[in-house]
Amino acid sequence: MKRDRKEEGRKYRLKYREKLKKMRRFSYEKYRDKALEQCKRYYQQNKDKVQLYQKQWGYKQKEIVFDHYGNRCSCCGETEVFFLCIDHINNDGNTHRKLIRGRATGTNMYRWIIRNNFPADLQTLCQNCNWGKYRNGGVCPHKSNSIKGILK
């Protein structure tokens, strides 16, 4: 009979969870400085390669998010990806970003969205509609047909 090594490993990790956690912590503390130095050295030697990878990874995260929310502005229908952004439907983006630890902009925001299973209170807007919505009291000028927010 064939052994299921994945299942055996899973059971072992569950059984010795705390012991393994202590061992990892000890190892991390013991070799932390050495590992950080290796990371820095690798980055310095391969700076262009690392930056290219990070850029591609960021675009991939953005692509995943926009594929979920739609690759077009929900107001005007703009489809140029470089003009699109994520908008908080309830106009609570500032509050939301403060609640999220760290910098919640750009790639970090896309990563947060993916990890939190694409919250329903977000939508895709183009930069013009997003800015117009901000300036017009939470309503895009396309939908309100007014410029009252600009005249204030």
For each residue, the residues with C-beta under 8 A, 3 or more apart:
1:
2:
3: 8
4: 7 8
5: 8 9
6: 9 10
7: 4 10 11
8: 3 4 5 11 12
9: 5 6 12 13
10: 6 7 13 14
11: 7 8 14 15
12: 8 9 15 16
13: 9 10 16 17 20
14: 10 11 17
15: 11 12
16: 12 13 19 20
17: 13 14 20 21
18: 21 22
19: 16 22 23
20: 13 16 17 23 24
21: 17 18 24 25
22: 18 19 25 26
23: 19 20 26 27
24: 20 21 27 28
25: 21 22 28 29
26: 22 23 29 30
27: 23 24 30 31
28: 24 25 31 32
29: 25 26 32
30: 26 27
31: 27 28 34 35
32: 28 29 35 36
33: 36 37
34: 31 37 38
35: 31 32 38 39
36: 32 33 39 40
37: 33 34 40 41
38: 34 35 41 42
39: 35 36 42 43
40: 36 37 43 44
41: 37 38 44 45
42: 38 39 45 46 50
43: 39 40 46 47 50
44: 40 41 47
45: 41 42
46: 42 43 49 50
47: 43 44 50 51
48: 51 52
49: 46 52 53
50: 42 43 46 47 53 54
51: 47 48 54 55
52: 48 49 55 56
53: 49 50 56 57
54: 50 51 57 58
55: 51 52 58 59
56: 52 53 59 60
57: 53 54 60 61 107
58: 54 55 61 62 106 107 110
59: 55 56 62 63
60: 56 57 63 64
61: 57 58 64 65 107 110 111 114
62: 58 59 65 66 81 107 110
63: 59 60 66 67
64: 60 61 67 68 110 114
65: 61 62 68 69 86 110 113 114 118
66: 62 63 69 70 71 81 84 124
67: 63 64 71
68: 64 65 118
69: 65 66 86 118 122 123 124
70: 66 74 124
71: 66 67 79 81 84 124
72: 77 78 79 84 124
73: 76 77 78 79 83 84 124 125 126 129
74: 70 123 124 125
75: 125 126 129 133 140 142 143
76: 73 126 128 129 140 142
77: 72 73
78: 72 73 83 84 126 128 129
79: 71 72 73
80: 83 84 126
81: 62 66 71 84
82:
83: 73 78 80 126 127 128
84: 66 71 72 73 78 80 81 124 125 126 127
85: 124 125 126 127 130
86: 65 69 109 110 113 122 123 124 125
87: 93 122 123 124 125 129 130 133
88: 91 92 93 96 121 122
89: 121 122 123
90: 121
91: 88 133 138
92: 88 95 96 121
93: 87 88 96 97
94: 97 98
95: 92 98 99
96: 88 92 93 99 100 104
97: 93 94 100 104 105 109
98: 94 95
99: 95 96
100: 96 97 104 108 109 112
101:
102: 108
103: 106 108
104: 96 97 100 108 109 112
105: 97 108 109
106: 58 103 109 110
107: 57 58 61 62 110 111
108: 100 102 103 104 105 111 112
109: 86 97 100 104 105 106 112 113
110: 58 61 62 64 65 86 106 107 113 114
111: 61 107 108 114 115
112: 100 104 108 109 115 116
113: 65 86 109 110 116 118 119 122
114: 61 64 65 110 111 117 118
115: 111 112
116: 112 113 119
117: 114
118: 65 68 69 113 114 122
119: 113 116 122
120:
121: 88 89 90 92
122: 69 86 87 88 89 113 118 119
123: 69 74 86 87 89
124: 66 69 70 71 72 73 74 84 85 86 87
125: 73 74 75 84 85 86 87 129 130 133 140
126: 73 75 76 78 80 83 84 85 129 130
127: 83 84 85 130 131
128: 76 78 83 131 132
129: 73 75 76 78 87 125 126 132 133 140 142
130: 85 87 125 126 127 133 134
131: 127 128 134 135
132: 128 129 135 136 140 141 142 149
133: 75 87 91 125 129 130 136 138 139 140
134: 130 131 138
135: 131 132 149 150
136: 132 133 139 140 141 144 146 147 148 149 150
137: 148 149
138: 91 133 134
139: 133 136 143 144
140: 75 76 125 129 132 133 136 143 144
141: 132 136 144 145 146 147 149
142: 75 76 129 132 145
143: 75 139 140
144: 136 139 140 141 148
145: 141 142
146: 136 141 149
147: 136 141 150 151
148: 136 137 144 151 152
149: 132 135 136 137 141 146 152
150: 135 136 147
151: 147 148
152: 148 149
